Amino acid sequence: MVGRDEAEQVTSPYSTGGGGTVLEHRFGAVLLAHLLLSDPVSALGDDATPVAVRFQDSGFSPVDDLIVVGDTADGAQRRLWIGVRRAPRFTTSDDSTADLLVSYVRVVTDHWDQVRAGRWRLALAVVSPNPAVQQVRELAVIAQGHPSDESFRAAVKQAGRTNEAVRTRLFYLDALIAQAASSQKVTTAEPASELTWRVLHVLRLWGLRLEGVDESDRTAVAGRLRNVVPSFSVAGADALFEVLERLSRRFAPAGASVTESMLRRQLSGTPIDRNPSYTAAWHVLDTLSTAETRVQQPGHHGGHCVPHVSPARLTCLIPTTSGDRSAACEPSSNRLQRIMVSGGRMCRGRRRSRLVAPGKFLAGHGLSCRPTDKQGCAP
């Protein structure tokens, strides 16, 4: 994590409940694979397409392990802040968990409106489903089903709803949250009980299977990566995951914010295919690879739009009064432009007798267009 001192690096992270760099880097590789494939990320939501992964970005977020940003169908974005801990104990003597809870409390106090609107989420990724983790998970399930601290605590006390161990864990969690709220990093007048409910109300517990005798999460991701390696090779998918893990180790100390196009540039030289989520869109774009569509615009006789397709980029150059400008076609863009269709070919311009909205032509294939500064895209 950003800000670790040398003594903390020497101490075994597993003895303190922390995730450790090996676990974090492997988990980072899993998230990079989701980004590369445009696969939904657990806890971010199945309705969100991941568009960026941020590594240990303490300058951007108080939760400085990992952040995933995803586009949603309503044109907005959702952010997931993920703390990584191998086996948190959730006691006042558990310094690693106490530090993480300070971060969580900052999120639910400084950004409560976004959290309440569902745009920001919290997750805790753990390896060991120890009793403390299982009890916190049970409390989180109850809290997510209640709109206030009062109704949540009434449900916890309801006969037969929880056992004594779960109620005791809530007592310890209240103490941890109160300790976190007293930190100089937190500014709030809310009582600790309210803050405990807020954290539990939006917290997702994420069990990781990435080490030891159970590496099934890695196996599942390697299976999905077969879709982007030549010949659907198992060995190629395994090698690609190892490259992603090396990149994760490189991105972490830099606090990198990684997009799919940036990731593909970093993977230059590694044999990978196009994003399988946009197979139909690539089929449409491939028909344009050698096409030249003439566009008549006022003051531009013979103006034209020249599509150029490569495995990772499509750039459409359009003559304008201020010089050439490109429109990069990107999946799930929020800023849609209008698209021209002529004889089965596509180009972008200001005037044409037939104008077709992206929803009628490309949106069904996962593509739309927006102006950029001569930067291509990787659908």
C-alpha positions as CSV (number, residue, x, y, z in Angstrom):
1,M,0.0,0.0,0.0
2,V,1.1,3.6,-0.6
3,G,2.7,4.9,2.5
4,R,4.1,1.7,4.0
5,D,7.3,2.2,5.8
6,E,10.2,-0.2,5.7
7,A,9.4,-1.8,9.0
8,E,5.9,-2.6,7.8
9,Q,7.3,-4.3,4.7
10,V,9.6,-6.5,6.8
11,T,6.8,-7.6,9.1
12,S,4.7,-10.4,7.8
13,P,1.4,-8.9,6.6
14,Y,-0.4,-12.1,7.4
15,S,0.5,-11.9,11.1
16,T,-1.1,-8.5,11.2
17,G,-4.2,-9.3,9.2
18,G,-3.1,-7.3,6.2
19,G,-3.4,-8.6,2.6
20,G,0.3,-8.5,1.8
21,T,1.8,-7.5,-1.5
22,V,1.6,-11.0,-3.1
23,L,-2.2,-11.2,-2.5
24,E,-2.8,-7.6,-3.5
25,H,-0.9,-8.1,-6.8
26,R,-2.6,-11.3,-7.7
27,F,-6.0,-9.7,-6.9
28,G,-5.0,-6.7,-8.9
29,A,-4.3,-9.1,-11.9
30,V,-7.8,-10.5,-11.5
31,L,-9.3,-7.0,-11.7
32,L,-7.1,-6.2,-14.8
33,A,-8.4,-9.3,-16.4
34,H,-12.0,-8.1,-15.8
35,L,-11.0,-4.8,-17.3
36,L,-9.5,-6.4,-20.4
37,L,-12.5,-8.6,-20.9
38,S,-15.1,-5.9,-19.9
39,D,-16.5,-8.5,-17.5
40,P,-18.6,-7.4,-14.5
41,V,-16.8,-7.1,-11.2
42,S,-18.2,-8.7,-8.1
43,A,-19.5,-6.0,-5.6
44,L,-19.4,-3.3,-8.4
45,G,-22.6,-4.8,-9.8
46,D,-23.5,-7.0,-12.8
47,D,-25.0,-3.9,-14.4
48,A,-21.7,-2.0,-14.5
49,T,-19.0,-2.4,-17.2
50,P,-15.5,-1.8,-15.7
51,V,-13.7,1.0,-17.4
52,A,-10.8,1.7,-15.0
53,V,-8.8,0.1,-12.2
54,R,-6.9,2.4,-9.8
55,F,-4.1,1.0,-7.7
56,Q,-3.5,2.2,-4.1
57,D,-4.6,5.7,-5.0
58,S,-4.3,7.3,-1.6
59,G,-4.3,10.7,-3.2
60,F,-7.7,10.1,-4.7
61,S,-9.5,8.0,-2.1
62,P,-9.2,7.3,1.6
63,V,-9.4,3.6,0.9
64,D,-6.0,3.1,-0.7
65,D,-5.9,-0.5,-1.8
66,L,-7.9,-0.8,-5.1
67,I,-10.6,1.1,-6.8
68,V,-12.8,-0.1,-9.7
69,V,-14.8,2.4,-11.8
70,G,-17.6,1.2,-14.0
71,D,-20.1,2.6,-16.5
72,T,-23.8,2.0,-15.8
73,A,-26.7,1.8,-18.3
74,D,-28.1,5.2,-17.1
75,G,-25.0,7.0,-18.4
76,A,-23.4,7.5,-15.0
77,Q,-20.5,5.8,-13.2
78,R,-20.2,3.7,-10.1
79,R,-17.0,3.4,-8.0
80,L,-16.0,0.5,-5.8
81,W,-13.4,1.0,-3.1
82,I,-11.8,-2.3,-2.1
83,G,-9.8,-2.9,1.0
84,V,-7.7,-6.1,0.9
85,R,-7.1,-8.0,4.2
86,R,-6.2,-11.7,4.5
87,A,-7.8,-12.5,7.8
88,P,-9.2,-9.4,9.7
89,R,-10.1,-10.0,13.3
90,F,-12.4,-6.9,13.9
91,T,-11.1,-6.2,17.4
92,T,-9.8,-3.0,18.9
93,S,-6.3,-4.6,19.0
94,D,-6.4,-5.3,15.2
95,D,-4.5,-2.3,14.0
96,S,-4.7,-3.2,10.3
97,T,-8.5,-3.4,10.4
98,A,-8.7,-0.3,12.5
99,D,-6.8,1.7,9.9
100,L,-9.1,0.4,7.2
101,L,-12.2,1.4,9.1
102,V,-10.9,4.9,9.4
103,S,-10.9,5.0,5.6
104,Y,-14.4,3.5,5.4
105,V,-15.7,6.1,7.9
106,R,-14.2,8.9,5.9
107,V,-16.1,7.6,2.8
108,V,-19.5,7.4,4.5
109,T,-19.1,10.8,6.1
110,D,-17.4,12.9,3.5
111,H,-19.3,11.3,0.5
112,W,-22.5,10.1,2.1
113,D,-24.7,11.5,-0.7
114,Q,-22.9,9.5,-3.4
115,V,-22.9,6.4,-1.2
116,R,-26.6,6.7,-0.5
117,A,-27.3,7.2,-4.2
118,G,-25.5,3.9,-4.9
119,R,-22.7,5.5,-6.9
120,W,-20.0,4.7,-4.4
121,R,-19.6,1.3,-2.7
122,L,-17.3,-0.3,-0.2
123,A,-15.8,-3.8,-0.3
124,L,-13.6,-5.9,1.9
125,A,-11.7,-8.6,0.1
126,V,-10.6,-11.4,2.5
127,V,-9.0,-14.8,2.1
128,S,-9.9,-16.5,5.4
129,P,-13.6,-16.7,6.2
130,N,-12.8,-16.7,9.9
131,P,-15.6,-16.4,12.5
132,A,-15.2,-12.6,12.7
133,V,-15.5,-12.2,9.0
134,Q,-18.6,-14.4,8.9
135,Q,-20.2,-12.5,11.7
136,V,-19.5,-9.1,10.0
137,R,-21.0,-10.5,6.8
138,E,-24.2,-11.5,8.7
139,L,-24.4,-8.0,10.2
140,A,-23.9,-6.4,6.8
141,V,-26.7,-8.5,5.3
142,I,-29.0,-7.3,8.0
143,A,-27.9,-3.7,7.7
144,Q,-28.4,-3.6,3.9
145,G,-32.0,-4.6,4.5
146,H,-32.8,-1.7,6.8
147,P,-33.0,2.0,6.1
148,S,-31.7,3.3,9.4
149,D,-29.5,2.5,12.4
150,E,-32.6,2.2,14.6
151,S,-34.3,-0.4,12.5
152,F,-31.0,-2.3,11.9
153,R,-30.3,-2.6,15.7
154,A,-33.9,-3.7,16.4
155,A,-33.5,-6.5,13.8
156,V,-30.2,-7.6,15.3
157,K,-31.9,-7.9,18.8
158,Q,-34.9,-9.7,17.4
159,A,-35.3,-13.1,19.0
160,G,-33.9,-15.9,16.8
161,R,-32.4,-13.4,14.2
162,T,-28.8,-13.5,15.4
163,N,-26.8,-15.4,18.0
164,E,-24.8,-14.0,20.9
165,A,-21.5,-14.2,18.9
166,V,-22.9,-11.9,16.2
167,R,-24.3,-9.4,18.7
168,T,-20.9,-9.4,20.5
169,R,-19.2,-8.8,17.2
170,L,-21.4,-5.7,16.7
171,F,-20.3,-4.5,20.1
172,Y,-16.6,-4.8,19.0
173,L,-17.4,-3.2,15.7
174,D,-19.1,-0.2,17.4
175,A,-15.9,0.3,19.5
176,L,-13.7,0.1,16.3
177,I,-15.9,2.6,14.5
178,A,-15.9,5.0,17.5
179,Q,-12.1,4.7,17.6
180,A,-12.0,5.5,13.8
181,A,-14.4,8.5,14.2
182,S,-12.0,10.0,16.7
183,S,-9.2,10.0,14.2
184,Q,-7.8,13.4,13.0
185,K,-8.6,12.2,9.5
186,V,-12.3,12.1,10.2
187,T,-14.6,15.1,10.6
188,T,-18.1,14.2,11.7
189,A,-20.7,14.9,14.3
190,E,-22.6,11.6,13.7
191,P,-22.7,9.1,16.6
192,A,-20.7,6.0,16.2
193,S,-23.8,3.8,16.1
194,E,-25.0,5.7,12.9
195,L,-21.6,5.3,11.3
196,T,-21.5,1.6,12.0
197,W,-24.8,1.2,10.3
198,R,-23.6,3.3,7.3
199,V,-20.5,1.2,6.8
200,L,-22.4,-2.1,7.1
201,H,-25.2,-0.8,4.9
202,V,-22.9,-0.5,1.9
203,L,-20.1,-3.0,2.7
204,R,-19.7,-6.1,0.5
205,L,-17.6,-8.9,1.9
206,W,-15.6,-10.5,-1.0
207,G,-14.0,-13.9,-0.4
208,L,-10.8,-14.5,-2.4
209,R,-9.5,-17.9,-3.5
210,L,-6.1,-17.0,-4.8
211,E,-3.6,-18.8,-2.7
212,G,-2.7,-22.0,-1.0
213,V,-4.6,-25.1,-2.0
214,D,-7.6,-23.1,-3.3
215,E,-6.7,-21.0,-6.3
216,S,-10.1,-21.4,-8.0
217,D,-10.5,-17.6,-8.6
218,R,-7.3,-17.6,-10.6
219,T,-8.5,-20.7,-12.5
220,A,-11.8,-19.1,-13.4
221,V,-10.1,-15.9,-14.7
222,A,-7.6,-18.0,-16.7
223,G,-10.5,-19.8,-18.3
224,R,-12.1,-16.5,-19.3
225,L,-8.7,-15.2,-20.7
226,R,-8.7,-18.0,-23.2
227,N,-11.2,-15.8,-25.2
228,V,-8.4,-13.3,-25.9
229,V,-5.4,-15.5,-26.7
230,P,-4.7,-17.2,-30.0
231,S,-6.3,-20.6,-30.5
232,F,-8.0,-20.4,-27.1
233,S,-4.8,-21.8,-25.7
234,V,-4.8,-22.8,-22.0
235,A,-1.1,-22.2,-21.8
236,G,-1.5,-18.8,-23.4
237,A,-4.2,-17.8,-20.9
238,D,-2.0,-18.9,-18.0
239,A,0.9,-16.9,-19.5
240,L,-1.3,-13.8,-20.0
241,F,-2.4,-13.9,-16.3
242,E,1.2,-14.0,-15.2
243,V,1.9,-10.9,-17.4
244,L,-1.1,-9.2,-15.7
245,E,0.3,-10.0,-12.3
246,R,3.6,-8.5,-13.2
247,L,1.8,-5.4,-14.5
248,S,-0.1,-5.3,-11.2
249,R,3.2,-5.2,-9.3
250,R,4.4,-2.3,-11.5
251,F,1.1,-0.4,-11.2
252,A,0.8,-0.6,-7.5
253,P,3.7,1.6,-6.3
254,A,2.9,4.1,-9.1
255,G,-0.7,4.5,-7.9
256,A,-1.7,3.9,-11.6
257,S,-5.1,4.5,-13.0
258,V,-5.5,1.9,-15.7
259,T,-8.0,1.9,-18.6
260,E,-8.5,-0.9,-21.2
261,S,-6.6,1.1,-23.9
262,M,-3.7,1.8,-21.5
263,L,-3.6,-1.9,-20.5
264,R,-3.5,-3.0,-24.1
265,R,-0.6,-0.7,-24.8
266,Q,1.2,-2.2,-21.8
267,L,0.5,-5.6,-23.2
268,S,2.1,-4.7,-26.6
269,G,4.1,-7.7,-27.7
270,T,1.8,-10.2,-25.9
271,P,-0.4,-12.1,-28.3
272,I,-3.9,-11.1,-27.4
273,D,-7.1,-10.7,-29.5
274,R,-9.8,-8.2,-29.5
275,N,-12.2,-7.7,-26.6
276,P,-14.8,-10.6,-27.0
277,S,-17.5,-8.4,-25.5
278,Y,-17.7,-6.5,-28.8
279,T,-17.5,-9.2,-31.4
280,A,-20.5,-8.0,-33.3
281,A,-19.2,-4.4,-33.2
282,W,-15.9,-5.5,-34.6
283,H,-17.6,-7.3,-37.4
284,V,-19.3,-4.0,-38.3
285,L,-16.1,-2.1,-38.1
286,D,-14.2,-4.7,-40.2
287,T,-16.5,-3.9,-43.1
288,L,-15.1,-0.3,-43.0
289,S,-11.4,-1.2,-43.0
290,T,-11.0,-0.5,-46.7
291,A,-13.9,1.8,-47.3
292,E,-13.9,5.5,-48.2
293,T,-17.2,7.2,-47.8
294,R,-17.6,10.6,-49.4
295,V,-19.4,13.2,-47.2
296,Q,-20.6,16.5,-48.6
297,Q,-20.3,19.3,-46.1
298,P,-20.8,23.0,-46.7
299,G,-17.5,24.5,-47.9
300,H,-15.8,21.2,-48.2
301,H,-16.2,19.8,-51.7
302,G,-14.9,16.3,-51.8
303,G,-14.6,16.0,-48.0
304,H,-14.3,12.4,-46.9
305,C,-14.2,10.2,-43.9
306,V,-11.5,7.5,-43.9
307,P,-12.0,4.7,-41.4
308,H,-8.8,2.9,-40.4
309,V,-9.2,-0.4,-38.5
310,S,-6.6,-2.3,-36.6
311,P,-7.0,-5.0,-33.9
312,A,-7.0,-2.3,-31.2
313,R,-8.1,0.9,-32.8
314,L,-10.5,2.7,-35.1
315,T,-9.9,6.4,-35.9
316,C,-12.2,8.3,-38.3
317,L,-10.6,11.4,-39.7
318,I,-13.0,14.2,-40.8
319,P,-11.9,17.5,-42.6
320,T,-13.2,20.5,-40.7
321,T,-12.6,24.2,-40.9
322,S,-10.1,24.0,-38.1
323,G,-8.2,21.1,-39.6
324,D,-8.6,17.3,-39.2
325,R,-10.3,16.1,-36.1
326,S,-10.8,12.5,-35.2
327,A,-13.7,10.7,-33.6
328,A,-12.7,7.6,-31.6
329,C,-15.4,4.9,-31.5
330,E,-15.6,3.6,-27.9
331,P,-17.9,1.1,-26.2
332,S,-20.5,2.4,-23.8
333,S,-19.6,6.1,-24.2
334,N,-21.8,8.5,-22.3
335,R,-21.4,11.3,-24.8
336,L,-23.0,10.0,-28.0
337,Q,-22.6,11.7,-31.3
338,R,-24.7,11.2,-34.4
339,I,-23.6,8.6,-36.9
340,M,-24.0,8.7,-40.7
341,V,-24.8,5.5,-42.7
342,S,-24.4,5.3,-46.5
343,G,-24.5,2.2,-48.5
344,G,-23.7,0.0,-45.4
345,R,-20.7,2.3,-44.6
346,M,-20.4,4.6,-41.6
347,C,-18.9,8.0,-41.1
348,R,-19.4,11.0,-38.9
349,G,-20.2,14.5,-40.1
350,R,-22.4,17.5,-39.7
351,R,-24.7,17.4,-42.7
352,R,-26.2,14.5,-44.5
353,S,-29.7,13.5,-45.8
354,R,-29.7,10.4,-43.7
355,L,-28.9,10.7,-40.0
356,V,-29.2,7.7,-37.9
357,A,-28.9,7.8,-34.1
358,P,-26.3,5.4,-32.6
359,G,-29.1,3.5,-30.8
360,K,-30.4,2.5,-34.2
361,F,-27.1,1.4,-35.7
362,L,-24.1,1.0,-33.4
363,A,-25.5,1.0,-29.9
364,G,-26.8,-2.6,-30.4
365,H,-23.2,-3.6,-31.1
366,G,-21.9,-1.8,-28.0
367,L,-20.3,1.2,-29.9
368,S,-20.8,4.9,-29.9
369,C,-18.6,7.8,-30.9
370,R,-17.2,10.9,-29.2
371,P,-14.6,13.5,-30.4
372,T,-11.0,13.0,-29.1
373,D,-7.6,14.5,-29.9
374,K,-6.6,12.0,-32.5
375,Q,-6.7,9.2,-30.0
376,G,-8.2,5.9,-31.1
377,C,-10.1,3.3,-29.1
378,A,-10.1,-0.3,-28.3
379,P,-13.7,-1.7,-28.4
